[in-house]
């Protein structure tokens, strides 16, 4: 990996130069910003979330999902994107961010997206739900997770079934172990 300017702005530029959403440089930058967990990183991520460019919004969301210290400021931004965004991969990343933050206040947004037409969004919802149900688990959220366990997409159904099993202790939902 080439040397990276370790300022927040330099890190962001390096991540945006990585064309692969799963690229090593991009995720290295997100990891560094997660470790910094500072106001400057949050402000930059929030700025990215408001960008017209999808790549920038994706990066902003992925950073925000790692900044747990700023959850009170992050959740409104992510909930706004969950309600207003139409790009499937941004919605998917918002849901993964909700799961990482594990804050039950995001549950209404996750429930809204759990019935999305695109299986990638439903997969993100299946991931997020098990982390945002609260304790005890919210009944509507648990019902949504159970519905996703019967999804027509096998990846969505599998992840949701795992979430049901982990949340309720109902390992029979996973099917036979081979």
N, C-alpha and C positions, 0 to 999 in steps of 0.2 A: 504494500500500500504506500503510495507517495506521501511525503510529509503534508500535514494539514495545518492550516492556520487555526490555532486552538481558541481563538475568540469565538463567541457565539455566532457572529456574522460569518466568520471564516468556516466554521463547522457547517452552518446551514448551506453555504455555497458549495462546499464539498459534497454534501448529501444530495443537493439538487443536480450536481454534475454526474451522479451515478444514475444511469438510465434504468437500472434494474430495481424495481420496488422491493426486491428481496436481496439487493446487492450488499456486499460486505462493507463498503464505505458508508453507505446510507445507514445501515444498522449499527456500525461502529459509532457514527455521529449520534444517533439516537441514544445509544448506551452512555456515551460521554455526557450528553445533556441530562440524562436520567441521574447520573452520579452528581452532576452539578446541582440539579434540583433547585435552581435559583430563579429569582424574579425575572432576570434578563432572558433566561431560556423560555419561561412562560410567555412573556410579552412577545417574543419572536414567534413562538408557536401560534399564539393567538392571531398575530398578523398574517401568518401563512394561511390559517383557516379562513380568512376573509378574502384570499386572493382569487382572481378570476381563473387562474391556471389550476387544473386538476392535480398536477404533480405537486404543486405547492400546498394545496389543501390536504392532500394525502399525507405529506410529510408533517404538516402542522398537527393533524389529528394523531398521527403515530407518536409524535413527541408528547402531546398533551396526555395521552394514555399512560405515559410513564412518569408523569409529574404528580405523584400522589399528594405532596405537600400542598398543591394548589387545587385540590379537588373542588373546593367551594367556588373557585373562579372558573375552573375547567368545565364543570358539569353544565352550566348554562350555555356555553359555547357549543359543546357537543350536542346538547339537547336541541339547540337551534338548528344545527346541521342535520340532525336526525329528522327534523320536521320539514326542512326546506331543500335539502340536497336531492338531486336526481341522478347523480353519477353513482352507479352500483358499487364501485370499489371504494368510494369515499364512505358510503353508507356502511359497507362491510367493515372498514377501518374504524368508524365511529363505534360500531358494536363491539369490536375487539377492545377498543379503548375503554368502553363501559365495563367490560369484563375485567380488564386489568385494574381499573379503579375500584371495582367491587363495592359500589355505593348503591344502596337500594333506591336512592332518589332518582336513579336513571331508569328504574323499572317501567314507568309509563312509556317512555320512548322505545324501550326494547320491545314491549308488548305491541306497540304500533307497527314495528318493523318485522315482527315475527310472522306476519301474514303477507309479507311482500311477495310479488310475483317471481322475483329472481331467487334461485336457490342459493346463490352466494350470500345474499342478504339474510335469508333464513338460517343459513349455516352460522353466520355471525351472531344472529339472535340466539341460536341454540347454545353457542359458546357463552354468550353474555348472561343468559338467564340464570344458569346455575350459580353465578357469582353475585347476582344482584337481588336474589329472592328475599334476602333478609332472614332473620332468625326470630321466631319460627318462619318457615317459608311462606311467602304470600300465596294465597290460594289461586288467584288468577294467573300469577306467574307460573306456578307449578302446573296448572292446567294447560297453559300455552306450551310449556316444555313437553308435557305428555303428548299434546297434539303434534308437535314437531317430531316426536319419536315415531309417529306414524306417517311422516312426510313421504312423498313419492320419490324424492331424491335420497338415495341410500347414504350419502355422506351426511346430509342433514339429519336423517333419521338415526344414524349411528351415533353421532355426537350428542343428539338430544337424549337418546336412550341412556348413554353413559351419564349425562347430567341428571336424569331421573334417578338412576341407580345410586349415584353419589349423594344426591340430595335426600332421598327417602330411604336409602339402604335396601332398596328393592332390586337386588342383583338379578332377579328372574327376568327383568326387562331387557337384560343384555342378551338373552338367548343362551343356547348351549355353548359351553366352553369346549373348544377343540384343541 
